[in-house]
Structure formats: C-alpha cells, structure tokens
Amino acid sequence: MRKDGRPEAEGGGLFAAKMNLKYQHIFFDLDHTLWDFETNSFHSLQDLFKMFSLADFVPDEKTFIDRYHFHNDIYWDQFRKGEITREVLRAVRFRTTLAEFGIVNEELVKQLSVSYLEILPTKTFLFHDTIDVLEYLKKKYSLHIITNGFEEVQFKKIRNTDIEKYFHHIITSEAAGSQKPEAAIFKYAMQLTNASVLKSIFIGDSIEADINGAKAVGMDYAYYNPKKTPHEEKLMKEIFSLSELKEFL
C-alpha cells in the first residue's frame, strides 16, 4: 500500500516507464467520467416529480429519486449482462419504482420513461475539470469516447455540453453491437480509429466495465475514482480527479 492510501500499481515501475512512451489515442468513458451523470439525473428526476405531480402519491422527492436509482442500478446491471433489452430497461425501472408506492399505471410509466430520456440529455453538468483537461489533451492526442449508453441519448448529451468538438470518434455500444467490458467493443473502437492498443489508454470510472474491458484487450488504463471508493484491486493507475491526467499525459 502506498503512503497516500492507494494500492500499489500493477507492475510497479513498469507503468511509469510506459508513460514515457508517446500515446497517440486516449479513450474516455462518458457517464460518471466526463459527464456528471448523478447531478444531471437528479435534476431530471426532480423535473419529472413536478411535471407529473408525483407528490400526490410519493412521500417526497428525495424518496422517489433514491428508489428510482436503486432499481435503475439493478436493471442496468441486467442489461449489461444481456438479460433484458433496452426497451425493458427503460420501462421497468419506473414501473418498479412506482409499484413501491402502490402506483400501477402503465400510461404513467410510459410517459415517465419517454420524458426522462428527453430531459436527461438536456442537462449540461460536467465534472469541474472536464473542459480544462480536454483542452489540454486535445493538443497532444486523438481523443475518443467509448460508451455503453443509448446512442441517441449519448450524442445529445455530448452536443448539448459542447464537447463533441474535442473527439475524433464517439463509439456507442449500439453501433459496436457489444458493450463494455466485452473485448469486442474495444476491438471495434481500435479498428474504427485506426489505433493500436499499445499506443492507447482508457480512462473510466467503472472497474467492471471500463478497467476490466481495457485489460481484456491489453490496453493501458487509468481508473477514475472521484469519490475515493474503497477497493482491493491492484490497478495500473488510479486518479481521483481528471486534472491528475495532466501529470502523466
């Protein structure tokens, strides 16, 4: 364990040595890495709570949002594993949340599902250092995004936050026909961008989806852990803020 509390880097000094090699491509995750999903989703759900007068059925706004996120996490995990479809995911997370409060209303479920996906990508909260870091990196590297999100929604997020200009390619799981951590989406990204894994690095917030996916294809990576969530993983590189990328890239 290092003095700063982080686990020892995988491979010890190997990573530092590899840092001296000139990367050509940097691949980013989008949600929870560049785009502040939690803040944007919170404000979107607040809007829904008011629009559909959910206070008539639900004790309070916070309870509704907390329970939605609880169920959403479960169903997203099932979606990533291929156990449910996109269409099921979009509806069942609201259906199950409403059912907790004794609400059985398929029309309301449909309206919430559609409205959420319309409102969410209009929110524009990025992490505080996103733009500064992208401005710095774009001068030295080709930047790309690999995201498991829905294509239409993800592109709206990127355009509404005006960060599309920083990226050469935006790869979605829909376009690739596979999703992180499957090796196929990373291989698809390599082919599309004409990049080599040996000259590329991936930055993401999820050990399961982002880091394990990068490992599967032999790509260098940095685990973005802004909440300093404890873990037992031995990682190649861990950062607590995006600004730390400027220290080694």
ZADO-1210 file (C-alpha; in nm, 4 decimals, padded with zeros to 6 digits):
<atoms>
<atom x="00.0000" y="00.0000" z="00.0000" code="MET" pos="1"/>
<atom x="00.1340" y="00.3441" z="-00.0895" code="ARG" pos="2"/>
<atom x="00.1636" y="00.6247" z="00.1631" code="LYS" pos="3"/>
<atom x="-00.1314" y="00.8064" z="00.0080" code="ASP" pos="4"/>
<atom x="-00.3556" y="00.5040" z="00.0708" code="GLY" pos="5"/>
<atom x="-00.3725" y="00.3787" z="-00.2865" code="ARG" pos="6"/>
<atom x="-00.2885" y="00.0158" z="-00.3634" code="PRO" pos="7"/>
<atom x="00.0497" y="-00.0446" z="-00.5249" code="GLU" pos="8"/>
<atom x="00.0343" y="-00.0087" z="-00.9032" code="ALA" pos="9"/>
<atom x="00.0126" y="-00.3270" z="-01.1026" code="GLU" pos="10"/>
<atom x="00.3576" y="-00.3961" z="-01.2435" code="GLY" pos="11"/>
<atom x="00.5331" y="-00.1467" z="-01.0130" code="GLY" pos="12"/>
<atom x="00.7638" y="00.0792" z="-01.2101" code="GLY" pos="13"/>
<atom x="00.6523" y="-00.0681" z="-01.5409" code="LEU" pos="14"/>
<atom x="00.3660" y="00.1799" z="-01.5704" code="PHE" pos="15"/>
<atom x="00.5929" y="00.4778" z="-01.5065" code="ALA" pos="16"/>
<atom x="00.8290" y="00.3529" z="-01.7753" code="ALA" pos="17"/>
<atom x="00.5446" y="00.3039" z="-02.0208" code="LYS" pos="18"/>
<atom x="00.4282" y="00.6581" z="-01.9509" code="MET" pos="19"/>
<atom x="00.7425" y="00.7754" z="-02.1257" code="ASN" pos="20"/>
<atom x="00.6098" y="00.6274" z="-02.4470" code="LEU" pos="21"/>
<atom x="00.4066" y="00.8697" z="-02.6525" code="LYS" pos="22"/>
<atom x="00.0409" y="00.7702" z="-02.6550" code="TYR" pos="23"/>
<atom x="-00.1448" y="00.8617" z="-02.9690" code="GLN" pos="24"/>
<atom x="-00.5032" y="00.7897" z="-02.8595" code="HIS" pos="25"/>
<atom x="-00.6965" y="00.8481" z="-02.5381" code="ILE" pos="26"/>
<atom x="-01.0331" y="00.6792" z="-02.4952" code="PHE" pos="27"/>
<atom x="-01.2797" y="00.8103" z="-02.2360" code="PHE" pos="28"/>
<atom x="-01.5940" y="00.6747" z="-02.0816" code="ASP" pos="29"/>
<atom x="-01.8734" y="00.9365" z="-02.0827" code="LEU" pos="30"/>
<atom x="-02.1203" y="00.8966" z="-01.7942" code="ASP" pos="31"/>
<atom x="-01.9661" y="00.9420" z="-01.4477" code="HIS" pos="32"/>
<atom x="-01.6299" y="01.0253" z="-01.6104" code="THR" pos="33"/>
<atom x="-01.6733" y="01.3399" z="-01.8202" code="LEU" pos="34"/>
<atom x="-02.0480" y="01.3981" z="-01.7897" code="TRP" pos="35"/>
<atom x="-02.1765" y="01.4270" z="-01.4324" code="ASP" pos="36"/>
<atom x="-02.4488" y="01.1654" z="-01.4557" code="PHE" pos="37"/>
<atom x="-02.5572" y="01.1798" z="-01.0909" code="GLU" pos="38"/>
<atom x="-02.6175" y="01.5554" z="-01.0920" code="THR" pos="39"/>
<atom x="-02.7868" y="01.5556" z="-01.4330" code="ASN" pos="40"/>
<atom x="-03.0068" y="01.2602" z="-01.3474" code="SER" pos="41"/>
<atom x="-03.1025" y="01.4136" z="-01.0125" code="PHE" pos="42"/>
<atom x="-03.2216" y="01.7336" z="-01.1796" code="HIS" pos="43"/>
<atom x="-03.4056" y="01.5375" z="-01.4487" code="SER" pos="44"/>
<atom x="-03.5915" y="01.3315" z="-01.1899" code="LEU" pos="45"/>
<atom x="-03.6762" y="01.6485" z="-00.9982" code="GLN" pos="46"/>
<atom x="-03.8359" y="01.7804" z="-01.3163" code="ASP" pos="47"/>
<atom x="-04.0379" y="01.4605" z="-01.3586" code="LEU" pos="48"/>
<atom x="-04.1539" y="01.4695" z="-00.9974" code="PHE" pos="49"/>
<atom x="-04.3029" y="01.8140" z="-01.0536" code="LYS" pos="50"/>
<atom x="-04.4293" y="01.7604" z="-01.4113" code="MET" pos="51"/>
<atom x="-04.6316" y="01.4527" z="-01.3200" code="PHE" pos="52"/>
<atom x="-04.7406" y="01.5681" z="-00.9717" code="SER" pos="53"/>
<atom x="-04.5862" y="01.2627" z="-00.8091" code="LEU" pos="54"/>
<atom x="-04.6124" y="01.4308" z="-00.4687" code="ALA" pos="55"/>
<atom x="-04.9757" y="01.3145" z="-00.4770" code="ASP" pos="56"/>
<atom x="-04.8546" y="00.9526" z="-00.4494" code="PHE" pos="57"/>
<atom x="-04.4947" y="00.9561" z="-00.3201" code="VAL" pos="58"/>
<atom x="-04.3904" y="01.0759" z="00.0288" code="PRO" pos="59"/>
<atom x="-04.1262" y="01.3185" z="-00.1011" code="ASP" pos="60"/>
<atom x="-03.8986" y="01.3958" z="-00.3919" code="GLU" pos="61"/>
<atom x="-03.5845" y="01.2501" z="-00.2362" code="LYS" pos="62"/>
<atom x="-03.7517" y="00.9160" z="-00.1654" code="THR" pos="63"/>
<atom x="-03.8690" y="00.8909" z="-00.5261" code="PHE" pos="64"/>
<atom x="-03.5215" y="00.9699" z="-00.6627" code="ILE" pos="65"/>
<atom x="-03.3426" y="00.7353" z="-00.4237" code="ASP" pos="66"/>
<atom x="-03.5729" y="00.4432" z="-00.5019" code="ARG" pos="67"/>
<atom x="-03.5506" y="00.5073" z="-00.8753" code="TYR" pos="68"/>
<atom x="-03.1702" y="00.4931" z="-00.8633" code="HIS" pos="69"/>
<atom x="-03.1831" y="00.1771" z="-00.6531" code="PHE" pos="70"/>
<atom x="-03.3909" y="-00.0027" z="-00.9149" code="HIS" pos="71"/>
<atom x="-03.2125" y="00.1559" z="-01.2103" code="ASN" pos="72"/>
<atom x="-02.8764" y="00.0187" z="-01.0924" code="ASP" pos="73"/>
<atom x="-03.0193" y="-00.3322" z="-01.0687" code="ILE" pos="74"/>
<atom x="-03.1761" y="-00.3242" z="-01.4146" code="TYR" pos="75"/>
<atom x="-02.8729" y="-00.1621" z="-01.5779" code="TRP" pos="76"/>
<atom x="-02.6647" y="-00.4500" z="-01.4444" code="ASP" pos="77"/>
<atom x="-02.9100" y="-00.6947" z="-01.6012" code="GLN" pos="78"/>
<atom x="-02.8983" y="-00.5001" z="-01.9280" code="PHE" pos="79"/>
<atom x="-02.5161" y="-00.5088" z="-01.9343" code="ARG" pos="80"/>
<atom x="-02.5305" y="-00.8854" z="-01.8884" code="LYS" pos="81"/>
<atom x="-02.7755" y="-00.9184" z="-02.1769" code="GLY" pos="82"/>
<atom x="-03.0549" y="-01.0416" z="-01.9508" code="GLU" pos="83"/>
<atom x="-03.3033" y="-00.7703" z="-02.0514" code="ILE" pos="84"/>
<atom x="-03.3448" y="-00.5496" z="-02.3565" code="THR" pos="85"/>
<atom x="-03.3104" y="-00.1736" z="-02.3809" code="ARG" pos="86"/>
<atom x="-03.6862" y="-00.1351" z="-02.4126" code="GLU" pos="87"/>
<atom x="-03.7499" y="-00.3392" z="-02.0975" code="VAL" pos="88"/>
<atom x="-03.4886" y="-00.1420" z="-01.9044" code="LEU" pos="89"/>
<atom x="-03.6396" y="00.1930" z="-01.9945" code="ARG" pos="90"/>
<atom x="-03.9832" y="00.0985" z="-01.8641" code="ALA" pos="91"/>
<atom x="-03.9227" y="-00.1471" z="-01.5810" code="VAL" pos="92"/>
<atom x="-03.7109" y="00.0916" z="-01.3720" code="ARG" pos="93"/>
<atom x="-04.0056" y="00.3318" z="-01.3465" code="PHE" pos="94"/>
<atom x="-04.2682" y="00.0582" z="-01.3206" code="ARG" pos="95"/>
<atom x="-04.0917" y="-00.0999" z="-01.0231" code="THR" pos="96"/>
<atom x="-04.0282" y="00.2350" z="-00.8551" code="THR" pos="97"/>
<atom x="-04.3930" y="00.3396" z="-00.8812" code="LEU" pos="98"/>
<atom x="-04.5107" y="-00.0018" z="-00.7624" code="ALA" pos="99"/>
<atom x="-04.3268" y="00.0581" z="-00.4333" code="GLU" pos="100"/>
<atom x="-04.5691" y="00.3417" z="-00.3700" code="PHE" pos="101"/>
<atom x="-04.8759" y="00.1472" z="-00.4750" code="GLY" pos="102"/>
<atom x="-04.8974" y="00.3040" z="-00.8200" code="ILE" pos="103"/>
<atom x="-04.9916" y="00.0711" z="-01.1062" code="VAL" pos="104"/>
<atom x="-05.0319" y="00.2874" z="-01.4155" code="ASN" pos="105"/>
<atom x="-04.8786" y="00.1791" z="-01.7459" code="GLU" pos="106"/>
<atom x="-04.9584" y="00.5081" z="-01.9165" code="GLU" pos="107"/>
<atom x="-04.7700" y="00.6963" z="-01.6458" code="LEU" pos="108"/>
<atom x="-04.4777" y="00.4522" z="-01.6748" code="VAL" pos="109"/>
<atom x="-04.4613" y="00.5197" z="-02.0488" code="LYS" pos="110"/>
<atom x="-04.4774" y="00.8962" z="-02.0011" code="GLN" pos="111"/>
<atom x="-04.2055" y="00.8938" z="-01.7361" code="LEU" pos="112"/>
<atom x="-03.9803" y="00.6733" z="-01.9465" code="SER" pos="113"/>
<atom x="-04.0113" y="00.8914" z="-02.2560" code="VAL" pos="114"/>
<atom x="-03.9867" y="01.2209" z="-02.0695" code="SER" pos="115"/>
<atom x="-03.6806" y="01.1159" z="-01.8709" code="TYR" pos="116"/>
<atom x="-03.4863" y="01.0326" z="-02.1862" code="LEU" pos="117"/>
<atom x="-03.5945" y="01.3611" z="-02.3402" code="GLU" pos="118"/>
<atom x="-03.4976" y="01.5702" z="-02.0382" code="ILE" pos="119"/>
<atom x="-03.1781" y="01.3941" z="-01.9258" code="LEU" pos="120"/>
<atom x="-02.9545" y="01.4827" z="-02.2233" code="PRO" pos="121"/>
<atom x="-03.0562" y="01.8495" z="-02.2000" code="THR" pos="122"/>
<atom x="-02.8771" y="01.8764" z="-01.8648" code="LYS" pos="123"/>
<atom x="-02.5244" y="02.0045" z="-01.9014" code="THR" pos="124"/>
<atom x="-02.3332" y="01.9433" z="-01.5792" code="PHE" pos="125"/>
<atom x="-01.9805" y="01.8202" z="-01.6448" code="LEU" pos="126"/>
<atom x="-01.7188" y="01.7487" z="-01.3815" code="PHE" pos="127"/>
<atom x="-01.5474" y="02.0718" z="-01.2829" code="HIS" pos="128"/>
<atom x="-01.2206" y="01.9924" z="-01.4632" code="ASP" pos="129"/>
<atom x="-01.3606" y="01.8206" z="-01.7738" code="THR" pos="130"/>
<atom x="-01.3173" y="02.1111" z="-02.0148" code="ILE" pos="131"/>
<atom x="-00.9763" y="02.2132" z="-01.8837" code="ASP" pos="132"/>
<atom x="-00.8418" y="01.8597" z="-01.9226" code="VAL" pos="133"/>
<atom x="-00.9912" y="01.8110" z="-02.2698" code="LEU" pos="134"/>
<atom x="-00.8428" y="02.1413" z="-02.3830" code="GLU" pos="135"/>
<atom x="-00.5044" y="02.0270" z="-02.2600" code="TYR" pos="136"/>
<atom x="-00.5178" y="01.6777" z="-02.4064" code="LEU" pos="137"/>
<atom x="-00.6579" y="01.7650" z="-02.7488" code="LYS" pos="138"/>
<atom x="-00.3315" y="01.9402" z="-02.8380" code="LYS" pos="139"/>
<atom x="-00.1324" y="01.6200" z="-02.7925" code="LYS" pos="140"/>
<atom x="-00.3602" y="01.3231" z="-02.8596" code="TYR" pos="141"/>
<atom x="-00.6549" y="01.1968" z="-03.0614" code="SER" pos="142"/>
<atom x="-00.9455" y="01.1776" z="-02.8183" code="LEU" pos="143"/>
<atom x="-01.2371" y="00.9338" z="-02.8405" code="HIS" pos="144"/>
<atom x="-01.5314" y="00.8147" z="-02.6315" code="ILE" pos="145"/>
<atom x="-01.6482" y="00.4569" z="-02.5739" code="ILE" pos="146"/>
<atom x="-01.9869" y="00.4478" z="-02.4021" code="THR" pos="147"/>
<atom x="-02.2481" y="00.1869" z="-02.3144" code="ASN" pos="148"/>
<atom x="-02.5267" y="00.4430" z="-02.3184" code="GLY" pos="149"/>
<atom x="-02.8051" y="00.4617" z="-02.5761" code="PHE" pos="150"/>
<atom x="-02.6730" y="00.6204" z="-02.8971" code="GLU" pos="151"/>
<atom x="-02.9396" y="00.8873" z="-02.9454" code="GLU" pos="152"/>
<atom x="-02.9225" y="00.9967" z="-02.5809" code="VAL" pos="153"/>
<atom x="-02.5417" y="00.9940" z="-02.5611" code="GLN" pos="154"/>
<atom x="-02.4961" y="01.2084" z="-02.8701" code="PHE" pos="155"/>
<atom x="-02.7453" y="01.4621" z="-02.7363" code="LYS" pos="156"/>
<atom x="-02.5522" y="01.4825" z="-02.4088" code="LYS" pos="157"/>
<atom x="-02.2266" y="01.5397" z="-02.5944" code="ILE" pos="158"/>
<atom x="-02.3705" y="01.8051" z="-02.8244" code="ARG" pos="159"/>
<atom x="-02.5626" y="01.9906" z="-02.5553" code="ASN" pos="160"/>
<atom x="-02.2488" y="02.0201" z="-02.3425" code="THR" pos="161"/>
<atom x="-02.0476" y="02.1321" z="-02.6469" code="ASP" pos="162"/>
<atom x="-01.7752" y="01.8699" z="-02.6034" code="ILE" pos="163"/>
<atom x="-01.8240" y="01.6963" z="-02.9388" code="GLU" pos="164"/>
<atom x="-01.5517" y="01.9196" z="-03.0857" code="LYS" pos="165"/>
<atom x="-01.2866" y="01.7517" z="-02.8716" code="TYR" pos="166"/>
<atom x="-01.3422" y="01.3985" z="-03.0032" code="PHE" pos="167"/>
<atom x="-01.2471" y="01.2296" z="-03.3266" code="HIS" pos="168"/>
<atom x="-01.4778" y="00.9321" z="-03.2718" code="HIS" pos="169"/>
<atom x="-01.7669" y="00.8528" z="-03.0393" code="ILE" pos="170"/>
<atom x="-01.8274" y="00.4793" z="-03.0125" code="ILE" pos="171"/>
<atom x="-02.1524" y="00.3559" z="-02.8600" code="THR" pos="172"/>
<atom x="-02.2443" y="00.0024" z="-02.7641" code="SER" pos="173"/>
<atom x="-02.5359" y="00.0200" z="-03.0073" code="GLU" pos="174"/>
<atom x="-02.3067" y="00.0964" z="-03.3006" code="ALA" pos="175"/>
<atom x="-02.0476" y="-00.1614" z="-03.1961" code="ALA" pos="176"/>
<atom x="-02.3008" y="-00.4368" z="-03.1316" code="GLY" pos="177"/>
<atom x="-02.1349" y="-00.5090" z="-02.7974" code="SER" pos="178"/>
<atom x="-02.0751" y="-00.3282" z="-02.4729" code="GLN" pos="179"/>
<atom x="-01.8044" y="-00.2796" z="-02.2152" code="LYS" pos="180"/>
<atom x="-01.6425" y="-00.4862" z="-02.0686" code="PRO" pos="181"/>
<atom x="-01.6675" y="-00.7114" z="-02.3750" code="GLU" pos="182"/>
<atom x="-01.3461" y="-00.7120" z="-02.5758" code="ALA" pos="183"/>
<atom x="-01.5452" y="-00.6733" z="-02.8986" code="ALA" pos="184"/>
<atom x="-01.6354" y="-00.3078" z="-02.8394" code="ILE" pos="185"/>
<atom x="-01.2717" y="-00.2196" z="-02.7711" code="PHE" pos="186"/>
<atom x="-01.1583" y="-00.4040" z="-03.0834" code="LYS" pos="187"/>
<atom x="-01.4293" y="-00.2242" z="-03.2815" code="TYR" pos="188"/>
<atom x="-01.3010" y="00.1077" z="-03.1453" code="ALA" pos="189"/>
<atom x="-00.9415" y="00.0193" z="-03.2381" code="MET" pos="190"/>
<atom x="-01.0445" y="-00.0622" z="-03.5927" code="GLN" pos="191"/>
<atom x="-01.2642" y="00.2466" z="-03.6324" code="LEU" pos="192"/>
<atom x="-00.9980" y="00.4849" z="-03.5029" code="THR" pos="193"/>
<atom x="-00.7048" y="00.3027" z="-03.6623" code="ASN" pos="194"/>
<atom x="-00.5454" y="00.2917" z="-03.3178" code="ALA" pos="195"/>
<atom x="-00.3116" y="00.0408" z="-03.1585" code="SER" pos="196"/>
<atom x="-00.3769" y="-00.0754" z="-02.8029" code="VAL" pos="197"/>
<atom x="-00.0053" y="-00.0235" z="-02.7366" code="LEU" pos="198"/>
<atom x="-00.0413" y="00.3457" z="-02.8182" code="LYS" pos="199"/>
<atom x="-00.3746" y="00.3932" z="-02.6390" code="SER" pos="200"/>
<atom x="-00.5015" y="00.4463" z="-02.2864" code="ILE" pos="201"/>
<atom x="-00.8552" y="00.4234" z="-02.1468" code="PHE" pos="202"/>
<atom x="-00.9979" y="00.6492" z="-01.8747" code="ILE" pos="203"/>
<atom x="-01.3128" y="00.5359" z="-01.6934" code="GLY" pos="204"/>
<atom x="-01.4916" y="00.5221" z="-01.3597" code="ASP" pos="205"/>
<atom x="-01.6049" y="00.1597" z="-01.3587" code="SER" pos="206"/>
<atom x="-01.3656" y="-00.1207" z="-01.2671" code="ILE" pos="207"/>
<atom x="-01.6092" y="-00.3802" z="-01.4010" code="GLU" pos="208"/>
<atom x="-01.6966" y="-00.2179" z="-01.7334" code="ALA" pos="209"/>
<atom x="-01.4087" y="00.0162" z="-01.8144" code="ASP" pos="210"/>
<atom x="-01.0987" y="-00.1214" z="-01.6470" code="ILE" pos="211"/>
<atom x="-01.1701" y="-00.4915" z="-01.6969" code="ASN" pos="212"/>
<atom x="-01.2622" y="-00.4187" z="-02.0572" code="GLY" pos="213"/>
<atom x="-00.9349" y="-00.2367" z="-02.1218" code="ALA" pos="214"/>
<atom x="-00.7417" y="-00.5169" z="-01.9512" code="LYS" pos="215"/>
<atom x="-00.9115" y="-00.7735" z="-02.1743" code="ALA" pos="216"/>
<atom x="-00.7525" y="-00.6222" z="-02.4849" code="VAL" pos="217"/>
<atom x="-00.4200" y="-00.5301" z="-02.3267" code="GLY" pos="218"/>
<atom x="-00.4814" y="-00.1553" z="-02.3209" code="MET" pos="219"/>
<atom x="-00.3306" y="00.0743" z="-02.0586" code="ASP" pos="220"/>
<atom x="-00.5857" y="00.2402" z="-01.8334" code="TYR" pos="221"/>
<atom x="-00.6435" y="00.4880" z="-01.5525" code="ALA" pos="222"/>
<atom x="-00.9258" y="00.4237" z="-01.3078" code="TYR" pos="223"/>
<atom x="-01.1135" y="00.7466" z="-01.2301" code="TYR" pos="224"/>
<atom x="-01.2344" y="00.7284" z="-00.8695" code="ASN" pos="225"/>
<atom x="-01.3565" y="01.0777" z="-00.7695" code="PRO" pos="226"/>
<atom x="-01.5405" y="00.9527" z="-00.4608" code="LYS" pos="227"/>
<atom x="-01.2338" y="00.7586" z="-00.3450" code="LYS" pos="228"/>
<atom x="-01.4457" y="00.4450" z="-00.3227" code="THR" pos="229"/>
<atom x="-01.2504" y="00.1741" z="-00.1360" code="PRO" pos="230"/>
<atom x="-01.1492" y="-00.1337" z="-00.3336" code="HIS" pos="231"/>
<atom x="-00.8977" y="-00.4179" z="-00.3257" code="GLU" pos="232"/>
<atom x="-00.7953" y="-00.4011" z="-00.6907" code="GLU" pos="233"/>
<atom x="-00.4311" y="-00.3743" z="-00.7935" code="LYS" pos="234"/>
<atom x="-00.4541" y="-00.1126" z="-01.0637" code="LEU" pos="235"/>
<atom x="-00.2153" y="00.0166" z="-01.3250" code="MET" pos="236"/>
<atom x="-00.3168" y="00.3748" z="-01.2449" code="LYS" pos="237"/>
<atom x="-00.5827" y="00.5358" z="-01.0245" code="GLU" pos="238"/>
<atom x="-00.6787" y="00.9040" z="-01.0278" code="ILE" pos="239"/>
<atom x="-00.9131" y="01.0967" z="-00.8021" code="PHE" pos="240"/>
<atom x="-00.9607" y="01.3948" z="-01.0343" code="SER" pos="241"/>
<atom x="-00.9398" y="01.4350" z="-01.4106" code="LEU" pos="242"/>
<atom x="-00.6774" y="01.7045" z="-01.3586" code="SER" pos="243"/>
<atom x="-00.4341" y="01.4330" z="-01.2499" code="GLU" pos="244"/>
<atom x="-00.4190" y="01.3204" z="-01.6134" code="LEU" pos="245"/>
<atom x="-00.2119" y="01.6299" z="-01.6868" code="LYS" pos="246"/>
<atom x="00.0597" y="01.4958" z="-01.4575" code="GLU" pos="247"/>
<atom x="00.1426" y="01.1984" z="-01.6782" code="PHE" pos="248"/>
<atom x="-00.0135" y="01.2632" z="-02.0186" code="LEU" pos="249"/>
</atoms>
